Amino acid sequence: MAAKFLEAKDWVSSKVTPDCLKSNIDEVKKKIGGDEKNVDPDDPANKGKITEWEAGWNVTNAIQGMFIVALPFGVLHGGYWGILAMVGISHICCHTGKILVECLYEPCDEGGGQEPLKVRFSYKEIAQEVFGKTVGGNIVLGAQLIELLMTCILYVVLCGDLLMGAFNRGVVDTRSYMMASGLLLLPCAFLKNLQAVSSLSFYNGIVHVVINAVILGFCILHISTWGWTKVSFGIDILSFPIALGVIVFSYTSQIFLPTLEGNMLDKSKFHCMLNWSHIAAAIFKAGFGYVGFLTFQEDTDEEVVNNLPGGLKTIVNLILVVKALLSYPLPYYATCEILEKELFRGKPDTQFPTIWSVDGELKVWGLGFRVGVVVVTILFAVVVPHFTILMGFIGSFTGCFLSFIWPCMFHLKLRRHTMSWMVMMYDIFIIFLGIIFGLLGMYYSGKALKKAFVLGVPV
């Protein structure tokens, strides 16, 4: 797929004029996969591409996955403002996802008679267009890799926390559980395409529905003990910025969207898919966070599943470990794809040769590289095992840039002559909001991380 995109981009110069775009649009569409409105899933050219449903499962996996277990903790520290943030940030991230993908395209004529032509194929290429090839590409690439790797690390950390919660009377500590979970993730190195990842995301979604139905069912059975008056409009300034970072991080899917949209059979359904996935996420997250806090109130744990009683907690935690393991492949695959594109396409394009053999199988040393990525995430998880604080810090840092600030900056730069003033003002407002969220979140979550290490929080 990457090779096909590169071929198309080489054929269409980035400095091409609109007239040239109009005259060559049909041939370019053939080079990058044809007309999306008349796609044939059985066409060999579409092999490995995904439907809007498969894309939706991947987005749902990214924004409505394991990290919801920390949302009642966000309500504990943010009250109704935390619930409002879960809905508002969903709308913002849906908007920035759409405008980011919009920046992949250029209009073909002034009158709008022709469909826009795709001339960029990744988040990095959009940044290169706006910030310059050297600076822009490296900054966004670094932020993407940090976000993706930290997502992988957090899944490993969460596996350790959940197993420790399930078997807290054993002789095995959290770090050992993390390393054991990491061993189960090594087969991810064999993933070849996004279609395989989508299948795992589908099963992950099924587990997600079942396990959260169990948790919500438990909470509803204890409705008589709910603390309706415990949810306030007050904000704990020391911890609410961390909760905001957690919420932002839980909605971060922008790093996957250019790849997902590029691999969709029918790209015209991208907006619809993004709308419904974010609406569902907003409703579920706000409800889950609210009900979870009403049930456990001031005793709400960083991971709400650890508030469940004995046997039920053990069962739920074990199933959630399976869910975390199924969530890991998506960010892992995206990380490997970025690294392979930047480092392993062969000279003169990259420093190193391709990790793929002619028959489409991984070379032995390429498999070693992919296994090494898994090992790196396990080692970092063992070093920094503070799930919610770490998630808040990463969400405040890379999450705000990738999901709030940069998509709007790129949109303003590339579409400023065609957008309405309302869209322009909304983009500026999101940039301002992202800066405030980022600065506050990094400051307070950084202090909390330092305190956790100084106090020697048991792990």
Secondary structure, DSSP 8 states (H G I E B T S, - for coil): -HHHHHHHHHHS-TT--HHHHHHHHHHHHHHTTS-GGG--TTSGGGTT-B-HHHHHHHHHHHHSSGGGGGHHHHHHHHHHHHHHHHHHHHHHHHHHHHHHHHTTEE-SSTT--S--EE---SHHHHHHHHH-HHHHHHHHHHHHHHHHHHHHHHHHHHHHHHHHHHSTTSS--HHHHHHHHHHHHGGGGG--SHHHHHHHHHHHHHHHHHHHHHHHHHHHHTGGG--GGG--S---TTTHHHHHHHHHHHT--TTTHHHHHHTBS-GGGHHHHHHHHHHHHHHHHHHHHHHHHHHHGGG--SSGGGGS-HHHHHHHHHHHHHHHHHHTHHHHHHHHHHHHHHH-S-TTTSSS--SB-TTS-B-HHHHHHHHHHHHHHHHHHHH---HHHHHHHHIIIIIHIIIIIHHHHHHHHHHTTTS-HHHHHHHHHHHHHHHHHHHHHHHHHHHHHHHHHHHT---
